Amino acid sequence: MNKLFFITGASGAGKTTTIKNIEKDKMLNVAFCYFDSIGVPKKEEMEKQYGSGENWQKATTSFWIKEIKEKYLNETSAILDGQMRFSFIIDACDQNNLTNYEIILFDCDNEVRNKRLIARGH
C-alpha cells in the first residue's frame, strides 16, 4: 500500500522549500500537496465558520487526508506539507481509516528561522 508522509513544523523551518526542491527535481514519484494551497482564511473567518483557528486547522487536516486518500493513495504515495498538530493528524487518519503514514517534523535554529521569517516580511 502507498504511504502518506506528513511534513510539518513551524513557519520558517524549511519544510516547503525542501519539498518544492524535491518536487522540482522529480526525485520521487509521489503526489505533492501543500496544506495552504486551498487558502488560509483570515482569523475572523476561521472563528466565524469553525469557532477558532485551531478548529479550522483540525477540519482542514481531516479534509486533506480524505482528499489525498481518495485521489492519490490507490496509485502512488503522497506528501502533505503544512503546519499540522500531530494529534490532528492522528485523529484524522483514524477517522479516515488510514494506517500507512509517517509524520516528519522539520525544525531549525531559532536565529535561522527568524531570519527567514523577517525576509518574508513576517
C-alpha positions in Angstrom: 0.0 0.0 0.0 1.1 3.5 -0.7 2.1 5.8 2.1 1.2 9.4 3.2 4.0 11.4 4.5 3.2 14.5 6.6 5.9 17.2 6.6 5.2 19.6 9.4 6.9 22.1 11.6 6.9 25.8 12.5 6.8 28.5 9.9 10.3 29.2 8.6 11.6 25.7 9.5 12.4 24.9 5.8 9.5 22.4 5.0 8.1 24.0 1.9 11.5 24.9 0.4 12.8 21.4 0.8 9.6 19.7 -0.5 9.4 22.1 -3.5 13.0 21.4 -4.4 12.4 17.6 -4.3 9.2 18.1 -6.4 11.1 20.3 -8.9 14.0 17.8 -9.2 11.5 14.9 -9.7 13.5 12.8 -7.3 10.4 11.0 -6.1 7.4 9.5 -7.9 4.8 10.9 -5.4 1.9 13.3 -5.3 2.9 16.6 -3.6 0.2 18.5 -1.7 0.5 21.8 0.2 -1.8 22.4 3.1 -2.1 26.2 2.5 -2.8 25.8 -1.3 -6.5 25.8 -0.6 -6.2 29.2 1.0 -6.0 30.2 4.6 -8.9 32.3 5.8 -8.4 35.3 8.0 -8.7 34.8 11.7 -12.1 36.3 11.9 -13.4 34.0 9.2 -11.9 30.9 10.9 -13.6 31.9 14.2 -17.0 32.7 12.5 -17.0 29.4 10.5 -15.2 27.0 12.8 -15.2 28.6 16.2 -11.4 29.1 16.3 -8.2 28.8 14.2 -7.4 25.5 15.9 -10.8 24.1 14.8 -10.1 25.3 11.3 -6.7 23.5 11.3 -8.3 20.3 12.6 -11.1 20.3 10.0 -8.6 21.2 7.2 -6.2 18.4 8.2 -9.1 16.0 8.0 -10.2 17.4 4.6 -6.7 16.9 3.2 -6.3 13.3 4.4 -9.7 12.4 2.9 -8.8 14.1 -0.3 -5.3 12.6 -0.6 -6.6 9.1 0.2 -9.3 9.3 -2.4 -7.2 11.0 -5.2 -3.7 9.6 -4.8 -3.1 6.7 -2.5 -4.5 4.0 -4.7 -1.9 4.9 -7.3 1.1 6.4 -5.5 2.4 7.7 -2.2 1.9 11.3 -1.3 3.5 14.1 0.7 1.4 16.7 2.6 3.4 19.8 3.6 2.0 22.2 6.2 1.7 23.2 9.8 -0.4 20.5 11.5 -0.7 19.3 15.0 0.4 15.7 15.5 -2.9 15.0 17.4 -5.0 16.4 14.5 -3.1 14.1 12.0 -3.5 11.0 14.1 -7.2 11.7 14.8 -7.9 12.4 11.1 -6.0 9.3 9.9 -8.1 7.2 12.4 -11.3 8.8 11.1 -10.3 8.1 7.5 -9.0 4.5 8.2 -5.6 5.5 7.1 -2.8 3.5 8.8 0.1 3.8 6.4 1.5 7.2 7.2 4.6 8.9 8.7 4.9 12.2 10.4 8.2 14.1 9.7 8.9 17.1 11.9 11.1 19.9 10.4 13.0 22.1 12.9 15.8 24.6 12.7 17.7 27.0 14.9 15.6 30.0 16.1 18.1 32.5 14.7 17.9 30.9 11.2 14.1 30.7 11.4 13.7 34.3 12.5 15.9 35.5 9.6 13.8 33.5 7.2 10.5 34.9 8.6 11.9 38.5 8.5 13.0 38.0 4.9 9.4 37.0 4.1 8.0 40.1 5.9 6.5 38.2 8.8 
